[in-house]
Amino acid sequence: MAKKPRIVIIGAGMAGLTAANKLYTSTSSNDLFELFVVEGGTRIGGRINTSEFGGDRIEMGATWIHGIGGSPVHKIAQEINALESDQPWECMDGFSDDPTTIAEGGFELNGSIVEPISKLFKNLMDFAQGKLPEDSEDVCYYNFASKGFKSNGVSGKQSVGGFLRQGLDAYWESCKNRDEELIGCYGKWSRKLLEEAIFRMHENTQRTYTSAGDLLTLDFEAESEYRMFPGEEITISKGYLSIIQHLASVLPPGVIQLGRKVTRIDWQPEGHQKSAEMGNGYDSRPVKIHFVDGSVILADHVIVTVSLGVLKAGTCCQDDSDSGSGKEALELEKLSDEEIIKGVSTTVSSLLKSNTNNSHDEFCNGNGKSVEIFESCSSESEVRFGKVLKTKWGSDPLFLGSYSYVAVGSSGDDLDTMAEPLPKFENGHVHVHPLQILFAGEATHRTHYSTTHGAYFSGLREANRLLQHYHCVGV
Ligand SMILES: Cc1cc2nc3c(=O)[nH]c(=O)nc-3n(C[C@H](O)[C@H](O)[C@H](O)COP(=O)(O)OP(=O)(O)OC[C@H]3O[C@@H](n4cnc5c(N)ncnc54)[C@H](O)[C@@H]3O)c2cc1C
């Protein structure tokens, strides 16, 4: 009797479980495949990990549905009623219409200082993302942005960070005759220093959106290819993990195998081999997956969904030593709980200090000096945090980073290349064992990379590729 094709999915995160869900629900009635999801960790969800802290449900990884209009994650959340819950959760939905900006030293800033520079930053980012048309009503901001663009160096090697700074310089150039002093209002802060600090604050927020440790490494051209869904950005009150649990719930027991870390994948690049000559020592399945405990599984098709950091480190094939994560994140992950409590308590206390308490000479702008400087300031408004719950996405060998971005010198084409299955389809030559290794995961989606929905779409894409191959889409 002919063997059923065996499909092994590596990774039980959003991409892997979406692929498994699609393959299983599309073919369960005719029992077409043997399906396994092998996961190196001890839980499902990957970079989605809902936890608890101080009685609240909190997210250690993915937190937001980035735009509810058209998001498949939002659709599932609605269907399974995950957007309502009695338990308190880390709800950060919506933004204040009237935010307060406080400079170090406890100075509450007037809107006339914050708003123009915030608007400049927003318009520059909109321009970089292709959202600010030439006939924009904000003509002067468009001019700053296009100045930044034109003077920004060689085409194809431009960074978002470089572009933003050129835009800021153009803005400053336009107001070089104004009075920089703000005597009596903000201690030693000058107007330009405050603008620099506000601009940097927005850059830091942008770094967390894009996960680029430094915006100078973020590719300018690729930024305009990134797509957002329209509508609100919301959190999931029952937890992001409820989406994952829903996807996994259709799979029969035994399909998902935890604690199965893959160390190597052997496949058959050459097309001419016949099954008997394949030399994998077992039978006619072309792919051999090796696990850390020395066991192996043979497969006809493997969908690899591990993160870009893991792929770059060659973890699947070699060792765990080299990480693709940002330096700053890795340094933060090394801090002890006591160091974190001290640093965060000091920073928050410094913001609560009134300007009369301000005894330091230097402004810190969020750099490492803050801790030392404010340690010497004694104050009654000292705050001390008592408990820490921390993640290690950067150094955990199963992730080696939070989410991907397109680095300067790379392009959207590289993302498409990463999504191409092996062996490659060359010169019309059909391999005797096609589609041995397929790639999914957020980093393989050209326009929605970095997100849970990008991971979802990539899992669906690879499941559909196999379903089409076996002529059973829509079964
Ligand atoms: C802190 C943080 C905040 C985020 N916030 C958001 C957000 O608000 N909104 C949003 O949309 N996205 C957010 N993201 C990104 C989002 O979580 C990811 O894009 C998405 O979950 C990635 O899913 P994936 O299936 O591609 O990869 P993963 O979730 O990484 O799944 C891959 C799986 O492969 C497993 N694996 C790795 N190596 C091996 C091996 N050798 N053998 C076997 N298994 C292996 C891993 O354990 C993992 O479970 C955030 C991520 C982080 C870290």
The ligand as an SDF file (V2000), in Angstrom:
LIG
                    3D

 53 58  0  0  0  0  0  0  0  0999 V2000
    8.4990   41.1270   22.7760 C   0  0  0  0  0  0  0  0  0  0  0  0
    7.7370   40.9370   21.4920 C   0  0  0  0  0  0  0  0  0  0  0  0
    6.6480   41.7440   21.2140 C   0  0  0  0  0  0  0  0  0  0  0  0
    5.9290   41.5680   20.0350 C   0  0  0  0  0  0  0  0  0  0  0  0
    4.8180   42.3340   19.8150 N   0  0  0  0  0  0  0  0  0  0  0  0
    4.0530   42.0920   18.7490 C   0  0  0  0  0  0  0  0  0  0  0  0
    2.7920   42.7390   18.6130 C   0  0  0  0  0  0  0  0  0  0  0  0
    2.3970   43.5370   19.4700 O   0  0  0  0  0  0  0  0  0  0  0  0
    2.0360   42.4510   17.5210 N   0  0  0  0  0  0  0  0  0  0  0  0
    2.4420   41.5660   16.5650 C   0  0  0  0  0  0  0  0  0  0  0  0
    1.7130   41.3590   15.5830 O   0  0  0  0  0  0  0  0  0  0  0  0
    3.6290   40.9170   16.6830 N   0  0  0  0  0  0  0  0  0  0  0  0
    4.4190   41.1490   17.7570 C   0  0  0  0  0  0  0  0  0  0  0  0
    5.5820   40.4560   17.9290 N   0  0  0  0  0  0  0  0  0  0  0  0
    6.0420   39.5730   16.8460 C   0  0  0  0  0  0  0  0  0  0  0  0
    5.2850   38.2520   16.8260 C   0  0  0  0  0  0  0  0  0  0  0  0
    5.2840   37.7010   18.1130 O   0  0  0  0  0  0  0  0  0  0  0  0
    5.9970   37.3240   15.8550 C   0  0  0  0  0  0  0  0  0  0  0  0
    6.1120   37.9590   14.5920 O   0  0  0  0  0  0  0  0  0  0  0  0
    5.2550   36.0060   15.6190 C   0  0  0  0  0  0  0  0  0  0  0  0
    4.7330   35.4810   16.8120 O   0  0  0  0  0  0  0  0  0  0  0  0
    6.2550   35.0330   14.9860 C   0  0  0  0  0  0  0  0  0  0  0  0
    5.6590   33.7820   14.7720 O   0  0  0  0  0  0  0  0  0  0  0  0
    6.4670   32.6630   13.9670 P   0  0  0  0  0  0  0  0  0  0  0  0
    5.6180   31.4500   13.9320 O   0  0  0  0  0  0  0  0  0  0  0  0
    6.9730   33.2200   12.7060 O   0  0  0  0  0  0  0  0  0  0  0  0
    7.7820   32.3900   14.8400 O   0  0  0  0  0  0  0  0  0  0  0  0
    7.9390   31.8260   16.3260 P   0  0  0  0  0  0  0  0  0  0  0  0
    6.8300   32.2950   17.1810 O   0  0  0  0  0  0  0  0  0  0  0  0
    9.3250   32.1700   16.7400 O   0  0  0  0  0  0  0  0  0  0  0  0
    7.8170   30.2360   16.1350 O   0  0  0  0  0  0  0  0  0  0  0  0
    8.9180   29.4510   15.7860 C   0  0  0  0  0  0  0  0  0  0  0  0
    8.9790   28.2700   16.7470 C   0  0  0  0  0  0  0  0  0  0  0  0
   10.1070   27.4690   16.3660 O   0  0  0  0  0  0  0  0  0  0  0  0
   10.6720   26.9110   17.5430 C   0  0  0  0  0  0  0  0  0  0  0  0
   12.0470   26.5210   17.2510 N   0  0  0  0  0  0  0  0  0  0  0  0
   13.1370   27.3220   17.0700 C   0  0  0  0  0  0  0  0  0  0  0  0
   14.2240   26.5790   16.8070 N   0  0  0  0  0  0  0  0  0  0  0  0
   13.8230   25.2820   16.8090 C   0  0  0  0  0  0  0  0  0  0  0  0
   14.5160   24.0420   16.5920 C   0  0  0  0  0  0  0  0  0  0  0  0
   15.7970   24.0050   16.3320 N   0  0  0  0  0  0  0  0  0  0  0  0
   13.7910   22.9000   16.6880 N   0  0  0  0  0  0  0  0  0  0  0  0
   12.4530   22.9200   16.9460 C   0  0  0  0  0  0  0  0  0  0  0  0
   11.7640   24.0660   17.1680 N   0  0  0  0  0  0  0  0  0  0  0  0
   12.4470   25.2360   17.0870 C   0  0  0  0  0  0  0  0  0  0  0  0
   10.5680   28.0460   18.5590 C   0  0  0  0  0  0  0  0  0  0  0  0
   10.6200   27.5580   19.8800 O   0  0  0  0  0  0  0  0  0  0  0  0
    9.2040   28.6650   18.2110 C   0  0  0  0  0  0  0  0  0  0  0  0
    8.1690   28.1220   19.0040 O   0  0  0  0  0  0  0  0  0  0  0  0
    6.3120   40.5720   19.1070 C   0  0  0  0  0  0  0  0  0  0  0  0
    7.4000   39.7430   19.4010 C   0  0  0  0  0  0  0  0  0  0  0  0
    8.1070   39.9270   20.5750 C   0  0  0  0  0  0  0  0  0  0  0  0
    9.2750   39.0250   20.8890 C   0  0  0  0  0  0  0  0  0  0  0  0
  1  2  1  0
  2  3  1  0
  2 52  2  0
  3  4  2  0
  4  5  1  0
  4 50  1  0
  5  6  2  0
  6  7  1  0
  6 13  1  0
  7  8  2  0
  7  9  1  0
  9 10  1  0
 10 11  2  0
 10 12  1  0
 12 13  2  0
 13 14  1  0
 14 15  1  0
 14 50  1  0
 15 16  1  0
 16 17  1  0
 16 18  1  0
 18 19  1  0
 18 20  1  0
 20 21  1  0
 20 22  1  0
 22 23  1  0
 23 24  1  0
 24 25  2  0
 24 26  1  0
 24 27  1  0
 27 28  1  0
 28 29  2  0
 28 30  1  0
 28 31  1  0
 31 32  1  0
 32 33  1  0
 33 34  1  0
 33 48  1  0
 34 35  1  0
 35 36  1  0
 35 46  1  0
 36 37  1  0
 36 45  1  0
 37 38  2  0
 38 39  1  0
 39 40  1  0
 39 45  2  0
 40 41  1  0
 40 42  2  0
 42 43  1  0
 43 44  2  0
 44 45  1  0
 46 47  1  0
 46 48  1  0
 48 49  1  0
 50 51  2  0
 51 52  1  0
 52 53  1  0
M  END
$$$$
